[in-house]
Amino acid sequence: MTDYRFETTWRLRASRQDAWDLLYDGEGWPTWWPSVRQVEVLEPGGPDRVGRLLRYHFATKLPYTLTFEARIVEVSAPARLVADAEGELAGRWICDLREEGPDVAVHHVWAVSTTKPWMNALAPLARPVFSWNHAALMHEGGEGFARRLGTTVSVERGEKGRSPLPAVAALTAAVMLVVRKVRRRRRR
């Protein structure tokens, strides 16, 4: 498995409670986040949703879909939500909501590992592409989140060393070729 740590902050002119209500409704994410194709509730969890198990299907900017299950392990309304992921991604998502004057900062940390063999095999070369892909998904999510709240968003990445676009384009093309080959082999 290959480890990744991604940090993204969505800054919005909104109340923390409104942001919390939208984020806390995990099965509602497809209504505002276009890349979230489907969310299935596998287990309801307790009254505060601790133990709740959801299966997420994300259509990425690259030619693959990520499917993983997320179990809520911590709820501190309206300030913190933590979930453990299993499946094609394994690890932890931590989301903290902070009031900053009239704004709310929604800070996401994804500390995950990829479990697909092809992703792990390509990781030494494709890490910048996977980082770009994650950033694109989080940017799209922040924009959809803000639209749903009737405001605008500033999306800030926490990870350093963004890849230059030519490197991302070249690595994206390489990843796409490998993915196509893997798909062809599976069809046989």
C-alpha positions as CSV (number, residue, x, y, z in Angstrom):
1,M,0.0,0.0,0.0
2,T,1.1,3.6,-0.7
3,D,0.4,6.3,1.9
4,Y,-1.0,9.7,1.1
5,R,-1.8,12.7,3.2
6,F,-4.0,15.4,1.7
7,E,-5.2,18.6,3.4
8,T,-7.8,20.9,2.0
9,T,-9.7,23.8,3.6
10,W,-12.9,25.3,2.3
11,R,-13.5,28.8,3.5
12,L,-17.0,30.1,3.2
13,R,-19.2,32.9,4.3
14,A,-21.7,30.7,6.1
15,S,-22.5,29.7,9.6
16,R,-20.7,26.7,11.1
17,Q,-24.1,25.1,11.9
18,D,-25.3,25.3,8.3
19,A,-22.0,23.9,7.0
20,W,-22.2,21.1,9.6
21,D,-25.7,20.2,8.7
22,L,-24.8,19.8,5.0
23,L,-21.6,17.9,5.7
24,Y,-23.1,15.6,8.4
25,D,-25.7,14.3,5.9
26,G,-23.2,11.9,4.2
27,E,-25.8,10.2,2.0
28,G,-26.8,13.6,0.7
29,W,-23.4,14.4,-0.8
30,P,-24.3,13.4,-4.4
31,T,-26.8,16.3,-4.4
32,W,-24.0,18.9,-4.2
33,W,-20.8,17.1,-5.0
34,P,-20.9,16.0,-8.7
35,S,-18.1,13.4,-8.4
36,V,-20.0,11.5,-5.6
37,R,-22.1,9.2,-7.8
38,Q,-23.7,7.2,-5.1
39,V,-23.8,6.8,-1.3
40,E,-25.2,3.7,0.3
41,V,-26.1,3.4,4.0
42,L,-24.8,0.0,5.1
43,E,-25.3,0.4,8.9
44,P,-27.2,3.3,10.6
45,G,-24.9,3.7,13.6
46,G,-26.1,5.1,16.9
47,P,-28.2,8.2,17.6
48,D,-25.2,10.5,17.0
49,R,-24.3,8.4,13.9
50,V,-21.1,7.0,15.5
51,G,-20.7,3.6,13.9
52,R,-22.7,4.6,10.8
53,L,-21.2,2.9,7.8
54,L,-21.6,4.4,4.3
55,R,-20.3,3.2,0.9
56,Y,-19.1,6.0,-1.4
57,H,-18.7,5.8,-5.1
58,F,-16.5,8.7,-6.4
59,A,-16.0,9.3,-10.2
60,T,-12.5,10.7,-10.3
61,K,-11.1,13.1,-12.9
62,L,-8.9,10.2,-14.1
63,P,-10.5,7.2,-15.8
64,Y,-11.4,5.2,-12.7
65,T,-14.0,5.2,-10.0
66,L,-13.1,4.9,-6.3
67,T,-15.3,2.9,-4.0
68,F,-14.7,2.8,-0.3
69,E,-16.6,2.4,2.9
70,A,-16.4,5.0,5.6
71,R,-17.4,4.3,9.2
72,I,-18.0,7.3,11.5
73,V,-15.9,7.0,14.5
74,E,-16.2,10.4,16.1
75,V,-18.8,13.1,16.1
76,S,-18.4,16.4,18.0
77,A,-21.2,18.5,16.5
78,P,-20.8,21.1,15.0
79,A,-17.0,21.0,15.1
80,R,-15.5,17.6,14.1
81,L,-16.4,14.5,12.1
82,V,-14.0,11.6,11.8
83,A,-14.4,8.5,9.7
84,D,-12.3,5.4,9.0
85,A,-12.1,4.3,5.4
86,E,-11.8,0.7,4.0
87,G,-11.9,-0.6,0.5
88,E,-10.0,0.9,-2.4
89,L,-8.8,3.6,0.0
90,A,-7.9,2.7,3.6
91,G,-7.2,5.2,6.3
92,R,-8.8,8.2,8.1
93,W,-10.7,11.3,7.2
94,I,-10.8,14.1,9.7
95,C,-13.0,17.2,9.2
96,D,-12.8,20.1,11.5
97,L,-15.2,23.1,11.2
98,R,-13.9,26.4,12.7
99,E,-15.7,29.7,13.0
100,E,-13.5,32.6,11.7
101,G,-15.6,35.7,12.2
102,P,-18.5,35.6,9.7
103,D,-16.8,32.7,7.9
104,V,-16.5,29.0,8.5
105,A,-13.3,27.0,7.6
106,V,-14.0,23.4,6.8
107,H,-10.6,21.6,7.1
108,H,-10.3,18.1,5.6
109,V,-7.4,15.8,6.3
110,W,-7.3,12.5,4.3
111,A,-4.6,10.2,5.6
112,V,-5.1,7.2,3.4
113,S,-3.4,4.3,1.5
114,T,-4.4,3.0,-1.8
115,T,-5.2,-0.7,-1.9
116,K,-5.5,-1.4,-5.6
117,P,-2.4,-3.2,-7.0
118,W,-2.2,-1.0,-10.1
119,M,-2.3,2.2,-8.1
120,N,0.5,1.0,-5.8
121,A,2.6,-0.2,-8.7
122,L,2.2,3.2,-10.4
123,A,2.7,5.3,-7.2
124,P,6.3,6.2,-7.7
125,L,5.5,7.9,-11.0
126,A,1.9,8.7,-10.5
127,R,1.9,10.3,-7.1
128,P,1.7,13.8,-8.5
129,V,-1.2,12.8,-10.7
130,F,-3.1,11.2,-7.8
131,S,-2.4,14.4,-5.8
132,W,-3.7,16.5,-8.7
133,N,-6.8,14.3,-8.9
134,H,-7.5,14.6,-5.2
135,A,-7.1,18.4,-5.4
136,A,-9.5,18.6,-8.4
137,L,-12.1,16.5,-6.6
138,M,-11.8,18.6,-3.4
139,H,-12.1,21.8,-5.4
140,E,-15.2,20.6,-7.1
141,G,-16.6,19.5,-3.7
142,G,-15.9,22.9,-2.2
143,E,-17.7,24.7,-5.0
144,G,-20.7,22.4,-4.8
145,F,-20.8,22.8,-1.0
146,A,-20.7,26.6,-1.3
147,R,-23.4,26.6,-4.0
148,R,-25.7,24.5,-1.8
149,L,-25.1,27.0,1.0
150,G,-25.7,30.0,-1.3
151,T,-22.2,31.4,-1.0
152,T,-18.8,31.3,-2.6
153,V,-15.7,29.3,-1.5
154,S,-12.0,29.7,-1.3
155,V,-10.3,26.3,-1.6
156,E,-6.8,26.0,-0.1
157,R,-4.5,23.0,-0.4
158,G,-2.3,22.1,2.5
159,E,0.1,19.8,0.7
160,K,3.3,21.3,-0.7
161,G,5.0,20.8,-4.0
162,R,2.2,21.0,-6.5
163,S,3.1,19.4,-9.8
164,P,3.5,21.5,-12.9
165,L,0.8,20.9,-15.4
166,P,3.0,19.3,-18.1
167,A,4.2,16.7,-15.6
168,V,0.6,16.0,-14.6
169,A,-0.6,15.7,-18.2
170,A,2.2,13.3,-19.1
171,L,1.6,11.1,-16.0
172,T,-2.1,11.2,-16.5
173,A,-1.6,9.9,-20.0
174,A,0.6,7.1,-18.7
175,V,-1.9,6.2,-16.0
176,M,-4.7,6.1,-18.5
177,L,-2.7,3.7,-20.8
178,V,-2.1,1.3,-17.9
179,V,-5.7,1.5,-16.7
180,R,-6.9,0.6,-20.2
181,K,-4.6,-2.4,-20.4
182,V,-5.8,-3.6,-17.0
183,R,-9.4,-3.3,-18.1
184,R,-8.7,-5.2,-21.4
185,R,-7.1,-8.0,-19.5
186,R,-10.0,-8.3,-17.1
187,R,-12.5,-8.5,-20.0
188,R,-10.7,-11.6,-21.4
